[in-house]
Amino acid sequence: MLRSKFVLRLSRSLPLALLVVALFSGSLVVAAQSSSARDLAVATPAEVGMSAEGIEKVKAEMHGMVDRGELAGVVTMVARHGKIVLFDNYGYQDVEANVLMEKDTIVRIFSMTKPIAGVALMTLFEEGKFQLSDPVEQYIPEFKNLKVAKEDGPDGMPILEEPDHKMTIRELVSHTGGLTYGIFSRSQTDLLYQKANILDRDQTLKEFVTKLGKLPLRQQPGTLWHYSVSVDVQGYLIEVLSGKTFDQYLEEKIFQPLGMKDTSFWVEESKAHRLSKAYTTTRDGELVAQPFGAYLTKPGFFSGGGGLTGTAMDYMRFAQMVLNGGELDGVRIIKPETVKMMHTNQLPDGMEEISPMISTPGNKFGIDFSLVENPQLPADHPLAKGEFWWYGAAGTWFGINPIQDTVVVGMIQSQGGSAARDARFNSKRLAYEAILDPAKN
């Protein structure tokens, strides 16, 4: 009797159970389709709501810069809705040897290392290893006795004062901790950085922070956005928190899972033929090669601020992962809420923007990303609102826009002059102009 009642209840509930299973299965299919639909496959511009003519303008602009002798070579990528609509290579990676710039040419991405280091650090945040409000010295005791340069003093030594509070990790990841680079301003602290050879490629990260801990802060923590060696400190913080060397941690947590097979702190001998030369443009418009042989040997100093080399596709995979909310090809690197935190303004109250140093008015700063809050031409197209981005000293650039669901990546090797800036500004502007169905921002 009990068994028959159970069978009756089961038979009555079966249609509902099947419906639930069907709906659940359907949601899995939708999720799978959603994931596979953002796999960086090639698509036509029309398939992702972009103009083919507009995408051709991006390509033509980059080609024109090479043809005019402003750049030696360039690789340009544009993706929307997780699909690549432009992957173009043009010019030369080695002008003198007549070696063409290829899609897989390896370049020095310099400061585009910073967002990668930031994502790596935030994986440790997700593990509960630290809080953004924690003082840096809690994990790096070399910073316990930091003083602040109050004003210039005799014999090149600034007059010092105590910090009004301990530098926090939030300030470290937003360049507001009081550190500097030694080359972007002319304070006595900057000169001390230069004398200490603060970014010596042969030192270890441990030696770097020990050296840095003996130098004064340029200004009080939390008072100024000032571009600095902060992300190199983050690299050492990762070593402390993870128990692994910084390069190992990046390889295990970022590069291998994302298939970034050509990104490293040095270029192995088997790939050396793919490493582009770097060029500078003279006042006469002549491209002159710059020597960077050190990137062919393993460094002692794994620079989170600017040490990586890689390819356009490798960086596109990283950028698309970030745009996807921390996942690519079914592999999750970081949580969506952490990605959102990284592109949320982290500047202290009252600190309006970061434009004086990087000539991009209307930009604020998150965790190792610049944020376009109030776009202003020529730097930022009106549709750039919400974009988070950065660039490298040899001209590489990227922009990730979650509102317009786009990624733009550019790889050149150009130092000095205006060519790198123009390439960055114009490629992103033209990519936005190619959008036929822009989302409201």
ZIHUMO-V442502 format. One record per residue. OMEGA is omega in radians with two decimals (NA if undefined). Layout:
BEGIN
OMEGA ; OMEGA
END
This chain:
BEGIN
3.11 ; -3.12 ; -3.12 ; 3.11 ; 3.12 ; 3.13 ; 3.14 ; 3.14 ; -3.13 ; -3.12 ; 3.13 ; -3.10 ; -3.06 ; 3.12 ; 3.11 ; 3.13 ; 3.12 ; 3.13 ; 3.12 ; 3.13 ; -3.12 ; 3.14 ; 3.14 ; 3.12 ; 3.12 ; 3.14 ; 3.09 ; 3.12 ; 3.12 ; 3.13 ; -3.14 ; 3.12 ; 3.14 ; 3.13 ; -3.09 ; -3.14 ; -3.12 ; -2.99 ; 3.14 ; 2.96 ; 3.14 ; 3.10 ; 3.01 ; 3.10 ; -3.11 ; -3.12 ; -3.12 ; 3.06 ; 3.11 ; -3.12 ; 3.08 ; 3.11 ; 3.13 ; 3.11 ; 3.07 ; 3.11 ; 3.07 ; -3.12 ; -3.11 ; 3.12 ; 3.14 ; 3.10 ; -3.13 ; 3.13 ; 3.06 ; -3.10 ; 3.12 ; 3.11 ; 3.14 ; 3.10 ; 3.06 ; -3.14 ; -3.08 ; 2.95 ; -3.08 ; 3.11 ; 3.03 ; 3.08 ; 3.03 ; -3.10 ; 3.09 ; -3.14 ; -3.13 ; 3.11 ; 3.06 ; 3.01 ; -2.93 ; 3.04 ; -3.07 ; 3.10 ; -2.96 ; 2.97 ; 3.08 ; -3.07 ; -3.05 ; -3.12 ; 3.11 ; 3.11 ; -3.06 ; 2.96 ; -3.12 ; 3.10 ; -3.12 ; 3.03 ; 3.14 ; -3.13 ; 3.03 ; -3.09 ; 3.08 ; -2.99 ; 2.97 ; 2.93 ; -3.00 ; 3.12 ; 3.10 ; 3.09 ; 3.13 ; 3.10 ; 3.12 ; 3.13 ; -3.07 ; 2.98 ; 3.10 ; 3.01 ; 3.14 ; 3.10 ; 3.13 ; -3.09 ; 3.13 ; 2.99 ; -3.13 ; -3.14 ; -3.13 ; 3.01 ; -3.13 ; -3.08 ; 3.08 ; -3.11 ; 3.13 ; -3.06 ; 3.08 ; -3.11 ; -3.02 ; -3.07 ; 3.14 ; 3.04 ; -3.09 ; 3.06 ; -3.12 ; -3.14 ; 3.12 ; 3.12 ; -3.11 ; 3.05 ; 3.07 ; -3.13 ; -3.13 ; 3.00 ; -2.97 ; 3.01 ; 3.12 ; 3.03 ; 3.14 ; 2.94 ; 3.14 ; 3.08 ; 3.13 ; 3.08 ; 3.08 ; 3.10 ; 3.11 ; -3.05 ; -3.14 ; 3.12 ; 3.10 ; -3.05 ; -3.14 ; 3.11 ; 3.10 ; 3.08 ; -3.09 ; -3.06 ; -3.07 ; 3.03 ; -2.97 ; 3.12 ; 3.07 ; 3.08 ; 3.10 ; 3.13 ; 3.08 ; 3.06 ; -3.12 ; -3.14 ; -3.13 ; -3.07 ; -2.88 ; -3.13 ; 3.11 ; -3.06 ; -3.09 ; -3.13 ; 3.02 ; 3.08 ; 3.08 ; 3.11 ; 3.11 ; -3.09 ; 3.07 ; 3.09 ; -3.10 ; -3.13 ; 3.12 ; -3.14 ; 3.13 ; 2.95 ; -3.12 ; 3.12 ; -3.14 ; 3.09 ; 3.06 ; -3.09 ; -3.03 ; 2.93 ; -3.11 ; -3.09 ; -2.90 ; 3.10 ; -3.07 ; -3.05 ; 2.98 ; 3.04 ; 3.10 ; 3.10 ; 3.10 ; 3.10 ; 3.08 ; 3.11 ; -3.13 ; -3.04 ; -3.05 ; -3.06 ; 3.12 ; 3.05 ; -3.06 ; -3.13 ; 3.10 ; -3.10 ; 3.10 ; -3.13 ; -3.07 ; -3.01 ; -3.06 ; -2.94 ; -3.13 ; -3.14 ; -3.09 ; -3.10 ; 3.10 ; -2.92 ; -3.10 ; -3.12 ; -3.06 ; 3.07 ; 3.04 ; -3.09 ; -3.13 ; -3.07 ; -3.11 ; -3.14 ; -3.02 ; -3.12 ; -3.14 ; -3.12 ; -3.12 ; 2.91 ; 3.02 ; -3.09 ; 2.93 ; -3.12 ; 3.13 ; 3.10 ; 3.11 ; 3.12 ; -3.13 ; 3.07 ; -3.13 ; -3.12 ; 3.12 ; -3.11 ; 3.07 ; -3.08 ; -3.08 ; -3.11 ; 3.08 ; 3.10 ; 3.14 ; -3.12 ; 2.95 ; -3.04 ; 3.10 ; -2.98 ; 3.03 ; 3.14 ; -3.09 ; -2.99 ; -2.96 ; 2.91 ; -3.14 ; -3.10 ; 3.11 ; -3.12 ; 3.08 ; -3.10 ; 3.08 ; 3.12 ; 3.08 ; -3.09 ; 3.13 ; 3.05 ; 3.13 ; 3.13 ; 3.12 ; -3.10 ; 3.03 ; -3.07 ; 3.05 ; 3.11 ; 3.10 ; -3.14 ; 3.14 ; 3.11 ; -3.02 ; -3.06 ; 3.11 ; -3.12 ; 3.08 ; 3.06 ; 3.13 ; 3.10 ; -3.10 ; 3.08 ; 2.96 ; -3.08 ; 3.13 ; -3.11 ; 3.10 ; 3.09 ; 3.13 ; 3.09 ; -2.89 ; -3.07 ; -3.05 ; -2.97 ; -3.06 ; -3.08 ; -3.02 ; 3.02 ; 3.07 ; -3.13 ; 3.12 ; 3.14 ; 3.00 ; -3.02 ; 3.10 ; 3.08 ; 3.13 ; 3.00 ; 2.91 ; -3.05 ; 3.09 ; -3.14 ; -3.11 ; -3.01 ; 3.13 ; 3.08 ; 0.09 ; -3.05 ; -3.01 ; 3.04 ; 3.12 ; 3.12 ; -3.12 ; -3.14 ; -3.10 ; 3.14 ; 2.93 ; -2.84 ; 2.89 ; -3.13 ; -3.11 ; -3.05 ; 3.09 ; 2.98 ; 3.13 ; -3.13 ; 3.01 ; 3.02 ; 3.14 ; -3.10 ; -3.13 ; 3.12 ; 3.13 ; 3.09 ; -3.08 ; 2.95 ; 3.01 ; 3.10 ; 3.08 ; -3.13 ; 3.02 ; 3.02 ; -3.05 ; -3.14 ; 3.13 ; 3.14 ; -3.04 ; -3.02 ; -3.11 ; 3.12 ; -3.13 ; 3.13 ; -3.14 ; -3.12 ; -3.00 ; -3.13 ; -3.13 ; 3.11 ; -3.12 ; 3.08 ; 3.09 ; 3.14 ; 3.13 ; -3.11 ; -3.10 ; -3.08 ; -3.05 ; 3.04 ; 3.10 ; 3.13 ; NA
END
